[in-house]
Amino acid sequence: MALTNLQVRDLETVLHPYTNQATIRDTGTLVLERAKGIYVYDVDGKPYIEGMAGLWCTALGYGNEELAETAYEQMKKLSFTHLFGGKSHDPAIELAEKLKEKAPVPISKVFFVCSGSEANDSQIKMVWYMNNALGRPQKKKIISRLRAYHGVTIASASLTGLPANHTDFDLPISGILHTSCPHYYRFGLEGETEEEFASRCAQDLEDMILREGPDTVAAFIAEPVMGAGGVIVPPKGYFEKIMAVCRRYDVYMIADEVICGFGRLGEWFGSSVLGYKPDAISVAKALTSAYMPVGAVMIPEEMYQATIIESKKTGTFGHGFTYSGHPVGAAVALKTLEIYERDRIIEKAAAKAPQFQAHLQALADHPLVGEARGVGLVGALEMVAHKPTKKAFEAKAGLGAYATAIAQEEGLIIRNLGDSLAICPPLIITPEEIDDLFDRVARTLDRTLDKAKAEGLLGA
């Protein structure tokens, strides 16, 4: 396939994240030019349903003029200032107030960042900082989970429990541990109920804490629903059991709400849906519907008091970013939250969730699909070589990547997480558009099945 001039220029200048740098030189890139609603358009004018809301983030869809106007007006009024050295501005103050108001647990202060990775990286630093302030210098280990995704900075990528994020990056760093992944379909034992599996996951966590020493374990971090790890919905009772273990050993609990926050699961925060009551929360993505890179760390009073103790000791709280609380980003975030409330976006998303999930579960009967899982307006279809035994395809078959390429031909952008196909459309998607989206998914599965049959990939 001959590449276009734009594709060649792209390959000679841009290093693409999360991309096979070898194969992309043959296939070229999909160059997008404009977008509106749930659709993005390539340079040839072909429309695609953006079935991943970008990267789990463009909740209000594309081309929202209110958000664009808000950014423009704030740029004219106060294009930039920072929060260092006691400076502030109205948008940051108002946004912090709004986040405290909406938080599902008591929050004392809000620390602003530019991404989910920065938020979770900051969570680690602040946990270490707090325990030093409290005279607990050995209580520093952070427990994440296998297949978790928490970012790609050195520290947050260490929290991430995916091999591709560690291999040859010399990660994870010391002091970061990974406990069981709560995926019942893959890791539940024969004859084990979901509740028994949840209990076993909690026991795994407790065993790890005891093995490491409770006086050395500082925090546990979890996404309410795992995103990049495969849209893993934990079994019933999971977080209740996990929280009991954390409280027993004074382990600080962090919720990574970067994907689940602001309506994706049908409520303002995914923690509320799954029964998780953390001490601190990380947010980003849908906070601005991805129109500006804004994230936040929401901390309890205990953490805030630690910053006061350390400030008296060292003369400052020595952490922050140039763009922490950027006034344009904060203004756009405020307008985004206003639209969620005013237009009842989250309530409407919850009302559309049964239709979305019904389509998802209907595809569980497809010959390629081993499990259909999801909650709210997010889901995944895990393709398997043999449904009765749950046998996975060999990685070298590349069936997940093939399926996403076929979906693209069908005018649909989805994402393969291994051989699981993730679907996460903008929250503004209409019922008719949901039907259309899943029609394209069904055609994608049928065409992928043809390939699997032709290449003899099916069977025990």
Buried (B, 14 or more C-beta within 10 A) or exposed (E): EEBEEEBBEBBEEEEEEEEEEEEBEEEBBBEBEEBEBBBBBBEEEBBBBBBBBBBBBBBBBBEBEBBEEBBEEBEEEEEEEBBEEEEEBBBBBBBBEBBBEBBBBEBBBBBBBBBBBBBBBBBBEBBBBBBBBEEBEEBBBBBBBBBBBBBBBBBBBBBBBBEEBBEEEEBBEEBBBBBBBBBBBBBBEEEBEBEBBBBBBBEBBBEBBEEBEEEEBBBBBBBBBBBBBBBBBBBBBBBBBBBEBBEEBEBBBBBBBBBBBBBBBBBBBBBBBBBBBBBBBBBBBBBBBBBBBBBBBBBBEBBBBBBEBBEEEEEEBEEBBEBBBBBBBBBBBBBBBEBBBEEEBBEBBBEBBEBBBEBBBEBBEBEBBBBBBBBBBBBBBBBBBBBEEEBBBEEEBBBBBBBBBBBBEBBBBBBBBBBBBBBBBBBBBEEEBBEBBBEBBBBBBEBBBEBBEEEEBBEE
